[in-house]
Amino acid sequence: MSLLLSLISAAGYCGAQVAMKYTDRFGIVPVGAVIAVLLVCAAYFEIAALRLDRLGMVLLTIIAFECIMGSLLSWLWFRESYSNREMLGIALMVAGLALTKG
């Protein structure tokens, strides 16, 4: 259950980061409101995960999920590219997450 809660939390943090990319287009006030809501929701789910699991594992899981989701979003949505070294780093995060949660 803490894995699902961590995934939802990471999605909220990642969504806030994506929203930050749109501040130039839509303005800081409306985007800032979206960012605030996403961060509060992400924190809520992180707190729920922390009630069920160890701090270190929740933190590691959220950071790994956030990096993986952010990388995928930046590649698919923003058409950003990655070097081979960066791709290896992302793959190592996936492997590390699998090792700790497997």
matplotlib code that plots the C-alpha trace (Angstrom):
import matplotlib.pyplot as plt

x = [0.0, 2.9, 4.2, 0.9, 0.8, 4.4, 3.6, 0.6, 2.8, 5.5, 2.9, 1.8, 5.4, 6.1, 2.9, 4.0, 7.3, 5.6, 3.3, 6.3, 7.4, 4.2, 4.6, 5.8, 2.8, 0.0, 1.4, 2.7, -0.6, -2.8, 0.0, 1.1, -2.3, -2.1, 1.4, 0.2, -2.7, -0.5, 2.2, -0.4, -1.9, 1.6, 2.5, -0.8, -0.1, 3.5, 2.4, 0.0, 2.9, 5.1, 2.5, 2.9, 6.6, 10.1, 11.2, 14.2, 12.2, 9.3, 11.8, 13.8, 10.6, 9.1, 12.4, 12.9, 9.3, 9.5, 12.8, 11.4, 8.1, 9.8, 12.2, 9.4, 7.3, 10.1, 10.9, 7.3, 5.7, 8.5, 10.5, 13.7, 16.5, 18.9, 22.5, 23.5, 24.9, 21.7, 19.7, 21.9, 21.3, 17.5, 17.8, 19.8, 17.0, 14.5, 16.7, 17.3, 13.5, 13.0, 15.6, 14.2, 10.6, 11.0]
y = [0.0, 2.4, 1.8, 3.0, 6.0, 6.8, 6.6, 9.0, 11.4, 11.3, 11.9, 15.0, 16.3, 15.6, 17.3, 20.4, 20.4, 20.1, 23.0, 25.1, 24.7, 26.6, 29.7, 31.7, 30.8, 31.1, 33.4, 32.7, 33.2, 30.6, 28.1, 28.9, 27.9, 24.6, 24.0, 24.6, 22.2, 19.5, 19.9, 19.8, 16.6, 15.1, 15.8, 14.3, 11.0, 11.1, 11.5, 8.5, 6.4, 7.4, 6.1, 2.6, 2.4, 3.6, 7.1, 6.0, 3.6, 6.1, 8.8, 6.6, 5.3, 8.8, 10.2, 7.2, 7.4, 11.1, 10.9, 8.1, 9.8, 13.2, 11.6, 9.9, 13.1, 15.2, 12.8, 12.2, 15.6, 18.1, 16.1, 16.4, 14.0, 12.1, 11.0, 7.3, 8.1, 9.7, 6.7, 4.4, 6.5, 6.3, 2.5, 2.2, 4.0, 1.5, -1.3, 0.2, 0.6, -3.0, -4.2, -2.4, -3.2, -6.6]
z = [0.0, 0.8, -2.8, -4.3, -2.0, -2.9, -6.6, -6.2, -4.2, -6.8, -9.5, -7.6, -7.2, -10.9, -12.0, -10.0, -11.9, -15.2, -14.3, -13.5, -17.1, -18.1, -15.9, -18.9, -21.0, -18.4, -15.7, -12.2, -10.4, -12.1, -12.5, -8.9, -7.7, -9.6, -8.2, -4.6, -4.9, -6.4, -3.7, -0.9, -2.5, -2.9, 0.7, 1.9, 0.1, 1.3, 4.9, 4.4, 3.1, 6.0, 8.4, 6.8, 6.0, 7.0, 6.1, 4.1, 1.9, 1.3, 0.4, -1.9, -3.6, -4.1, -5.5, -7.8, -9.1, -9.5, -11.6, -13.7, -14.4, -15.0, -17.4, -19.3, -19.4, -20.5, -23.3, -24.4, -23.7, -24.1, -26.7, -24.6, -25.3, -23.1, -23.5, -23.0, -19.6, -18.5, -19.9, -17.8, -14.7, -15.3, -15.8, -12.6, -10.7, -12.1, -11.0, -7.6, -7.1, -8.2, -5.7, -2.7, -3.5, -5.1]

ax = plt.figure().add_subplot(projection="3d")
ax.plot(x, y, z, "-o")
ax.set_aspect("equal")
plt.show()
